[in-house]
Amino acid sequence: MESLLILTVVLLLVHAVSSLVRTALARRRHSRCYLLDYVCHRPCDDRKVSSDTVGRVVTRNKRLGVPEYRFLLRVIVGSGIGEESYCPRNILECREDSPTHQDALDEMDALFDEAIAELFLRSGFAPRDVDVLVVNVSLFAPAPSLASRIVRRFGMREDVAEYNLSGMGCSASLISLDLARRALRTRPASLALVVSSESIAPSWYSGKDKSMMMGNCLFRSGGSAVLLTNNPSLRGRAKMVLRHLVRTNTCADDEAHTCALQREDEDGHVGISLSKDLPKAAVRALTLNLRRLARRVLPVSELLRFAAQYVSSKLLSQSPVQAKSDGRLRKVNFKTGVEHYCLHPGGAAVVKAVKESLGLDADDVEPALMTLCRWGNTSASSLWYVMSYMEAKGRLKKGDRAFMLTFGSGFKCNSCVWEVTGDMADKGAWADCIDEYPPPPEGTTTNPYMDKYSWVNQVDALVL
């Protein structure tokens, strides 16, 4: 009798342990976030803004004096943007000073009706299959929300979990991705739709404050729609699986918080002010972010190499000059952990700074620079245009890891690492132009803005 009791207890314990193991494994499977597909929005061709158009828009601002006019053209010349980016219709129609609420809604509806509809068509899923919806548009927050507008427009289910983010800046795409994957963890075998864009129509700055004028030169219309799942049965259809995501927020620091700030100028014109503290805030946020990410993605050998060089430099007590000259050798080699770099194309200077910080080469930053040239800075959705470029070029192979990095007001730096699990050969928004990028080597072609406005570079900096 006693032996039977012991056997019964043992069997119950074995059953309990096996149940716990099965539950843990099931939760782990359902906690993974797979990328099923994504679409980058391509606005209508009649919304293209050429260098000539930009020049005309600049001259329409009668508040600018000669110094401001020259400063703005210098920013345009160095922007890295080509002849085929897009802007809202109100700017093309000379109404940038008096945008309407409908202008902003029309800009958003164009994205919804084209990109989201195409995503459903390509993926084979229907709007009513979506369990979680996350929308991020930083500078436009109507009521009802844009997320509610999408639910109504596509007839989604009554129990869809809808989230609408605003004020998150260019880093919002990865913030939305993080929110979506966390929401999926509470909903086994579910789908999430993440929509990223920016509202340019009502956000044109019409004043003459130099710190607030640069946004007009860099930001362009665009957007992305991304379909995610945690359903293990769909992993065979997925393009990528999310391996790591790290968010860094330095908003508690006063300089970081105010380095990219929406405010009024002295004349009451609203715009985004970019202060001289921005580079410093970006470097600090990037350093903190990569410090956390490195130990997750880099092999032990690389971490040990870096640690050994760091300790060696301290023991040798290098002079500042020696430390500077050898600094490149003491950088962590991220290429030992990832193969591809999907950098936020916030501007040519931003891409160059990240390139130097991470020790990258021209091929690594080509996708970001070509995205900037073709589409401009489309804010939070920019990363997906960069990813699409790499896919259209056939760079992403099974097993490869792609590193996404973005910055945003606050100040925030967010990053993630994807692993390619499926075939990635779709040309997406780049289908009709991918063979034109990169353009011929320097010397055989010119930046259109440099060609038309290069005279501004001859102006004495003291005059500006």
N, C-alpha and C positions, 0 to 999 in steps of 0.2 A: 504493500500500500504506500509506504514511504517512497519507494523507488518510482512508483507511478506518479506521485505528487511532484517529485523532483524533475522527472521527465516532462511533465506538463508545464512546469514553470520555465524550464529551459526552452521548450518549444514556443511558449508565449514570448519569451525574451528575444528569441531568434526572429519571430514574426514581427515584433515591434521594431527591432533594429533594421530589418530588411525594409519595412514600411517607411522608416525614417530616411533610409538611403535612397529609396525610390522617389520619395517626395523631394529630397534635396536635389537629386539629379534632374527631376522634372522642373523644379524651380530654376535650376541653372540653365536648362535648355530654353525655358521661356523667358529668361532674363536677357538673352542675347538679342541684339538689335541688328536686323538684316536690312540692307538697302535693296529694295525690289527694282526701283527705277526712278528716274528724275527727268525733268524737262526744264530747260532754260527758255525763257520767253524771248521771242524775237518780235519787236513791235513792227508796225506797218512801215514800209519803205518811205511813205510820205512824211514820216516823223524823223527822218535822218537829219542830223545837224552837221553841216560841213564847217570847215575853218572859215569860209566866207560868211556863213550864217552867224557863227559865233562872233566874228568881228563886227557884224552889223548890230548884234544884240548889245555888245559892249558900248558901241557909239550911241546907242539909243538912251543910255543913262546920262541925262543932262546934268546930273549932280556931280559927275566926275570932273575933276580938273586934270590938267596935263600930267602931273605926277601920278595920280591914281590910275589914269588911263594907261600910262606906260607900265606901271606896276602890274596891272591886270593882264596886259598883253605878254609881259615877261612870264607870268605864271602859266598862261596858255601855251606859250612856246615850249616850256619845260614840262608840260603835263604828261606827254607821252601818248596822247589821244590822237587817233587818226581821223579820217573823213567820214566814217560810217556809224558813229554812235547815234543814240536817239534821245529826244527830249519830248516833253509834253506839247500838245497842240497849242495851248495858250501862249507859250513862248514863241512858237513859230508864227502865231497870229498877232504878235506884238502886244500881248496882254499880260506880260509877266508882272507888271505893277498892280494889276487888278484881277487876280485869280478868283474864281468862284468855287464854292463848295462842290458844284457839279464837275468842275474841271478835275478835281482830285478824285472824285468817284469814277469818272470816265477813265482816268488813267489806271485805276485799280481794276475796273471791270474788264478792260482789255486784257489784262494779265489773267484774270479768273477765267474768262470765256475761251481763251486760247491755250494757255499753258496747262491749267488744271484739266480742261476737257481733253487735251492731247494725252496727258498722263493716264487718265482713265482708259482712253481708247487703246493706248499702247500696252498697258499692263493687263487689260482684260478684266479689271475689277470695276465695280459700279460704285457710285457715290454712297449708296446705302450699305456698302461693305465697310466703310470707314468707321472705326470705333473712337479714334482720338484725332482732333483737328487742332493744330497750333499755327497761328498766323502772327507774323511779326512785320510791322511797318512802323518805323520809329516816329515819324513826324506827322502822322495823320491818324487820329483816333475818333472817328465819328460814332454816333449812337443811333441805332444799334451798331455794334462793333462790326469790323470787317469780317471777323470769323462768322458772326451771325449772318452776314450778307452772303457768304459762301454756302452756309447750311441751307438758307432759303433758295439760293440760286440753283443749287444742284439737288435739292430735295433729299437731304441726308436724314438719317433716323432721328427719332425724338430723344434717344438716349446717348447720342454722340457727345463725348466729352470735349468741349470746345474751350480753347484758351486764346486770348488775344493780348499780344505784347506790344508795348510802345515805349519810346524813349531809350531803347537799348543800343541804338547806333549800329555801326557796321558789324559788330560782333554778335548780333542777334541770331544769326543763323545757327551757330553752334549752341547758343543758349536754348533755342527752340528745340534743337536736336536732343539736348540733354533732358529737357522737360518732356519731350515725347517718349523717350526711352524709359524714363521713370514712370510715366503714366501707363506705359505698356506692361510694366512689371506687375501691376495690379489687375491686369486683364489678359489672361492667357490666350494665346492663339488669336491675336488681334492685329488690326491694321491702323497705322497712323499716317496722316497727311500733314506735311509741314510746308507752309507757304511763306516765302521771304521776298520782300520788296521794299521800296522806298517811294514816298510820295514827293515827286519833284515839282509838280504843278503849283502848289501853294507855298513852296519853300525857297523861291528865288529871292535873293537879297538885293535890294534896290538902293542901298546906301553907299557910303564912300569910306567906311572903316576898312583898312587893309586887312586886318585880322579876320574879317568876316566875308571878304570878297572871293577867297580862293575856292569855296564850295561851288560857286557858279561855274568855275572852270573844270572841275573834276567830276562832279556827280552827273549821271545820266540815267535814263529810264531803263528798267529791266526788272527781272524777277525770276523766281524759280519755284517749282512744285516738286516735292520729294515724297515718295511713298516708302514707308518703313513697316516692318513686321517683326514680331517675336515668335511667330508660328514656326516650329521646327520642320513641319511638313512642307513649308515653302522655301526652305533654305536652298533647295536645288534650283530654284528660279531666281535666287538673289544674285546681284552683281558683286556685292561686298558685304562684309560683316564688320561691325564697329568693335574694335579691340580696346581702345582707351579714349577717354575724354577728360580733359583737365581744364578747369575754369579758374581764372585768377582775377580778383577784384581789388583794386587799390583805391576805391572811392573814399575811404576814411582819410586819405591824405589830401590836404587842401589843394596843393599844386596839381595833383593828379585829377581831382574832381573838377577843377575849373579850366583845365587845359583845352577842353573841347566842350564848349558850353553854348546853348541856345540863349540868346539875350537880345535886348534892344540896344541900339546904338544911341548916341546923344540926340539924334533927330527922331527917334521912335521907330526906326526900321528894324525889324526882327531878322536875325540870321544866326548862323553858327560861327562862333568866335573860336579861332584856333590860335592859342597863345604860344609864346616861345618856350614854354615849359613842356610842350607836347613830346618832343624827342626824348627828353629826360624821363618823362612818365612812361613812355613806350618801352624804353630800355629796361627800366625797373620792373615793369609788368612782365615783359618777355623773360627776363632773368628768373623771376619767381616761378613763372609757368614752366619753363624748360627744366628747372631744378626738380620739379615734381614729376614731369613727364619722363625725363631721361632714365631714371631708375626703373621705369616700367617697360621701356622699349629697347634699351641698349643692352648688348651682351655684357656679361660680367667682365670679360677681357678688356672691353673699352672703358668701363667704369674704373677698373684697376689701373689702366694706363693713365687715365686722366688724374686719378688720385696720386699716383706715383710722381707724375710731372709737377703737380701742385705742391706736394710735400718737398720735392727736390728744389723747386724754386724758392720755397721758404727757407730751407736749410742753407742754400747758397746765398741768401740775402741779396738777391739781384737788385741793382740800381733801377730806378724808374725807367731809364733809357733801355737797359737790357731787358727788363720785363716787357716793355712795349715792343721791342724788336722780336722777342721770342713768344709774344702773346698768341700768335696764330698756332704755335705748336701745342699750346696748353688748352686749346678749345676742344670741347667734346666733339667727336666725329659722328654726327647723327646719321651719316650714310651707312654706318654699321648696323643701324636699326631700322632704317626706312629707305626705300628706293626712289620715291617720288615726293615732290614738294608742291603743295597746293597753297600758295601764299595769297593773302588778300591784296588785290591790286589797288591799293588806296591811292597810289601815285608812284611815279617813277622813282622819286627819292625814297619812298617807303620801301619799295622792293629792293633798291640798292642797299639800303641800310640793313635789311634782314639778310641779304646775300652776304654782306661782309661779316655780320655777326655770327652766322652759322658756317662760314667758310664754304659757301656753295659756288658752283661754276655757272657759266652762261646757260647751259642746257637745263639746269635746275630751275632757273628763274624765267626761262623762256615762256612757259605757259601763262605766268602772271603778267608779264610785259605784253604779250600778244593779246591777252584779254583786255588789258588797259587800252591798247591801241584800237581794238575792234569795237569794244562795248563801253569803254570808260569805266568809272567806278560806279557800279550799280548797288553800292552799299552792301547789305547783308547777303544778297544773292550772288555777289561776285565770285565767291568760292566755287559755286557750282558751274559757272562759266569756265573757270580754270580747270576744274575736273573734266568738264566736257571736252576741252581742248586736248587734254592728255588722252582721253578715250578716242577722240576723232583721229589723233595721230598714231593710234595703235600702240601706245606706250604701256598700257596697263595689262599685265599678264597675270594668270592665276598664281597666287602665292605672293605677289608683290604687295608691299605696304605703302600707302599714300598718307602723307602727313599734311593735315590741314591746319593753317595758322591764321588767326584774324585778330584785329584790334578794334576797340570801340570806345566811345565816350564813357566816362565814369571815373577812372580809366580802367578798361578791362582788356585782358589778353586771354583768348580761348584757343585751345588746340585739341585735335583728336587724331587718331590713327585708324585707318581702314585697312582691311586685308581683302584683296581681290579673291573672290571665290567662284565667279562665273565668267562667261564670255563678255568682254567689254570692247565692242567694235562699232558702236553706234556713233554717228557723226553729229547728231543732234542739231543744235542751232548753228553749228559750224559747217553744215553739210555742203553749202554752195560756195564756201570761201576758204576751207581749211588748207587747200593747196597753195594759197597765196601767202601763207604764214609759215615761218617768219619771212619777211620781205628780203630782197637781195641784200648782200653785205653793205655795210656803211660805206658811202662813197659813190654808190650807184643809184641811190635814191635819197630823197630828203624828207624830213618831217614837214608836212604841209604847213603847219603853223610857223615853223622856223623859216620856211621858204618865203612866206608872206609877211612875217612880222619880225624877222631877224634883226631889223634895225634897232629894236628896243634894247638889245643886248649891248649896244654901243653907248647907251646912256650912262653917264656917271652915276655910280651908286649913291653918291651924296645928294644928287638931285632927287632921287627917288626916296 
